[in-house]
Amino acid sequence: SITEQKAIASVLSSLDDKIDLLHRQNKTLEAMAETLFRQWFVEEAQDDWEEKSLLDVIELVGGGTPKTSVAEYWSGEIPWLSGGDIASSHKSFVVSSEKKITQDGLKNSSAKLLPMFSTVITARGSVGKYALLSKPMAYSQSNYGIFPKIDNCFFFTYLLINHVVSELHSSAYGSVFDTITTTTFRDIAISIPPEESIKEFNKNISGYFLIKLQCLKQIETLESLRDTLLPKLMSGEVRVAV
């Protein structure tokens, strides 16, 4: 009946509204974190800070792909990211991957397993898309993993990459930003404060990212619930009280 159709629509709309609210909350958290980074390390930069190469602060880790002809290397438990997986999670957390590999696939290839909260960035194709890992993951050779050389400062590292990539895009002046290499990052000079300041910032900012991850997990749950409910509601298998 029309009455039950409206009740179904109301249920689904409520789920969509909650999902939209969580997405907007995450965008606000991202913007707040970026603003704090600029305040600490750009606007309030000190003349006595040491100038270093970006590679003095981060470790760039290449990826790899297990042989696709060996079935035992695939359909395992280890998430394996393509450039598309990273691009679709740009400026967020990667929570899942289209493909997974096995321990044998990881062991018998140049693929690396990076820990939770590491940054990954696309080096070819959709160049310069980056995201945080929500769990340990591996990735293809078309991408780089980025690991902090300053102990456990994963969120500082992510925001540093955010700033650097923005600068790279700005300096391109419309030309094609078509690849990232080790040289790209080695040639970038940055002013770095004492490590104690970076560790303090990372501690202060970590709450923003932990809340973002919680929101993403809620979104994943709500989307799964919505997609499961929709056909059941439409077929009458599940009914809504009217």
C-alpha positions as MATLAB code, in Angstrom:
seq = 'SITEQKAIASVLSSLDDKIDLLHRQNKTLEAMAETLFRQWFVEEAQDDWEEKSLLDVIELVGGGTPKTSVAEYWSGEIPWLSGGDIASSHKSFVVSSEKKITQDGLKNSSAKLLPMFSTVITARGSVGKYALLSKPMAYSQSNYGIFPKIDNCFFFTYLLINHVVSELHSSAYGSVFDTITTTTFRDIAISIPPEESIKEFNKNISGYFLIKLQCLKQIETLESLRDTLLPKLMSGEVRVAV';
ca = [
       0.000    0.000    0.000;
       0.991    3.649   -0.383;
       1.065    3.952    3.411;
       3.553    1.088    3.743;
       5.629    2.444    0.832;
       5.931    5.758    2.685;
       6.929    3.934    5.878;
       9.634    2.015    3.969;
      10.893    5.260    2.426;
      11.041    6.846    5.866;
      13.184    4.004    7.247;
      15.611    4.123    4.320;
      15.763    7.930    4.389;
      16.680    7.851    8.064;
      19.610    5.554    7.302;
      20.735    7.758    4.384;
      20.486   10.882    6.543;
      22.670    9.304    9.242;
      25.231    8.190    6.619;
      25.310   11.690    5.137;
      25.759   13.231    8.599;
      28.732   10.958    9.326;
      30.356   11.835    5.971;
      29.959   15.550    6.703;
      31.356   15.088   10.190;
      34.440   13.408    8.730;
      34.975   16.247    6.253;
      34.838   18.711    9.142;
      37.358   16.674   11.152;
      39.699   16.505    8.137;
      39.463   20.274    7.623;
      40.142   20.940   11.313;
      43.222   18.684   11.287;
      44.578   20.362    8.140;
      44.035   23.815    9.682;
      45.914   22.860   12.840;
      48.794   21.453   10.789;
      49.107   24.705    8.809;
      48.989   26.717   12.020;
      51.698   24.677   13.761;
      54.090   24.024   10.883;
      53.467   26.694    8.216;
      52.038   29.883    9.705;
      54.006   29.636   12.950;
      57.196   28.136   11.481;
      60.362   29.363   13.183;
      63.475   30.639   11.435;
      65.715   28.350   13.493;
      63.950   25.163   12.399;
      66.176   22.749   10.524;
      65.663   22.389    6.772;
      65.608   18.783    5.660;
      64.682   16.657    2.701;
      61.230   15.093    3.013;
      62.943   11.686    2.916;
      64.734   12.559    6.161;
      61.331   12.547    7.860;
      59.477    9.739    6.060;
      60.338    6.325    4.714;
      59.031    5.578    1.225;
      58.174    1.890    0.780;
      57.540    0.430   -2.672;
      54.774   -2.070   -3.306;
      54.464   -5.225   -5.358;
      52.082   -7.711   -6.950;
      52.175  -11.491   -6.419;
      52.065  -13.528   -9.625;
      48.473  -13.575  -10.787;
      49.053  -16.996  -12.381;
      49.591  -18.600   -8.970;
      46.185  -19.164   -7.399;
      47.708  -19.871   -3.974;
      48.866  -16.251   -3.764;
      45.372  -14.779   -4.010;
      42.006  -14.761   -2.182;
      43.665  -14.775    1.225;
      43.184  -12.577    4.269;
      45.629   -9.713    3.545;
      44.059   -6.639    1.890;
      45.984   -5.704   -1.280;
      45.407   -2.222   -2.638;
      45.316   -1.072   -6.233;
      45.485    2.582   -7.193;
      41.707    2.561   -7.533;
      41.251    1.404   -3.930;
      43.378    4.310   -2.711;
      41.784    6.884   -5.036;
      38.283    5.929   -3.857;
      39.399    6.520   -0.242;
      41.298    9.763   -0.956;
      41.834   11.878    2.185;
      40.194    9.228    4.337;
      40.871    5.732    5.667;
      41.055    2.685    3.421;
      38.770    0.187    5.138;
      38.621   -2.527    2.450;
      40.167   -3.648   -0.822;
      38.815   -5.283   -3.952;
      41.484   -8.012   -3.817;
      43.288   -9.900   -1.067;
      46.459  -11.962   -1.018;
      47.775  -14.838    1.086;
      50.840  -14.997    3.327;
      52.558  -17.002    0.557;
      51.709  -14.251   -1.932;
      53.218  -11.649    0.383;
      56.315  -13.751    1.057;
      56.979  -14.595   -2.610;
      56.638  -11.108   -4.080;
      57.932   -7.598   -3.548;
      54.675   -6.635   -1.812;
      55.098   -5.130    1.654;
      52.712   -5.167    4.604;
      52.457   -1.739    6.212;
      51.002   -1.262    9.708;
      47.736    0.403   10.630;
      47.745    4.231   10.284;
      50.478    4.254    7.629;
      49.840    6.496    4.613;
      49.592    5.137    1.062;
      49.790    7.269   -2.082;
      49.218    6.578   -5.773;
      52.383    7.093   -7.825;
      50.956    6.480  -11.301;
      47.555    6.707  -12.948;
      45.470    8.887  -10.629;
      48.652   10.387   -9.211;
      48.764   11.952   -5.769;
      45.714   10.304   -4.190;
      46.476    9.327   -0.600;
      44.811    7.698    2.376;
      45.442    6.178    5.786;
      45.358    2.439    6.442;
      42.644    1.290    8.847;
      44.491   -2.024    9.299;
      47.741   -3.612    8.021;
      47.603   -3.791    4.209;
      49.765   -4.477    1.155;
      49.624   -2.612   -2.160;
      50.743   -2.731   -5.780;
      53.944   -1.333   -7.286;
      51.943    1.591   -8.711;
      51.733    2.994   -5.191;
      54.000    3.893   -2.302;
      53.617    3.245    1.374;
      54.770    6.053    3.649;
      56.074    5.278    7.118;
      57.101    7.904    9.696;
      60.752    8.037   10.720;
      59.682    9.937   13.843;
      58.354    7.334   16.274;
      54.653    6.588   15.754;
      53.890   10.021   14.290;
      51.539    8.540   11.682;
      48.997   11.362   11.673;
      51.641   14.087   11.429;
      53.091   12.170    8.465;
      49.706   11.937    6.771;
      49.088   15.687    7.166;
      52.621   16.422    5.956;
      51.918   14.430    2.783;
      48.602   16.270    2.434;
      50.488   19.594    2.556;
      53.299   18.475    0.237;
      50.951   17.080   -2.431;
      48.925   20.307   -2.362;
      52.148   22.235   -2.932;
      53.151   19.921   -5.786;
      49.791   20.425   -7.476;
      50.077   24.201   -7.048;
      53.598   24.333   -8.491;
      52.528   22.330  -11.549;
      50.577   25.389  -12.825;
      48.188   23.290  -14.837;
      50.807   20.968  -16.305;
      50.289   17.246  -15.939;
      51.219   15.863  -12.533;
      51.740   12.385  -13.937;
      54.110   10.482  -11.648;
      55.654   10.350   -8.196;
      59.111    8.882   -7.678;
      61.629    8.727   -4.851;
      63.301   11.750   -6.429;
      60.040   13.704   -6.180;
      60.110   13.446   -2.407;
      63.892   13.654   -2.000;
      63.945   17.030   -3.754;
      61.316   18.556   -1.463;
      62.845   20.675    1.305;
      60.844   21.228    4.474;
      61.478   23.108    7.725;
      61.142   20.779   10.675;
      60.833   21.696   14.363;
      62.349   19.566   17.151;
      60.919   16.040   17.350;
      59.282   16.805   20.703;
      57.022   19.364   18.998;
      56.037   16.888   16.297;
      55.251   14.190   18.866;
      53.146   16.642   20.871;
      51.215   17.643   17.758;
      50.655   14.018   16.768;
      49.311   13.249   20.248;
      46.970   16.259   20.148;
      45.659   15.480   16.674;
      45.187   11.710   17.051;
      41.651   12.044   18.444;
      40.420   13.625   15.217;
      41.546   10.615   13.190;
      40.296    8.008   15.645;
      36.835    9.599   15.511;
      37.033    9.635   11.685;
      37.749    5.916   11.673;
      34.838    5.223   14.046;
      32.534    7.213   11.755;
      33.696    5.239    8.712;
      32.999    1.955   10.482;
      29.501    3.213   11.344;
      28.968    4.224    7.706;
      30.038    0.759    6.554;
      27.593   -0.888    8.979;
      24.702    1.414    8.051;
      25.270    0.987    4.300;
      25.328   -2.783    4.709;
      22.097   -2.634    6.744;
      20.395   -0.388    4.162;
      21.433   -2.578    1.229;
      20.277   -5.710    3.048;
      16.959   -4.213    4.109;
      15.953   -2.691    0.774;
      15.137   -5.900   -1.177;
      13.578   -7.506    1.910;
      11.318   -4.509    2.472;
      10.338   -4.286   -1.196;
       9.536   -7.995   -1.420;
       7.533   -7.976    1.806;
       9.901  -10.433    3.534;
      10.407   -7.725    6.169;
       7.464   -5.485    7.002;
       7.310   -2.000    8.506;
       4.641   -1.269   11.075;
       2.174    1.352    9.777;
];
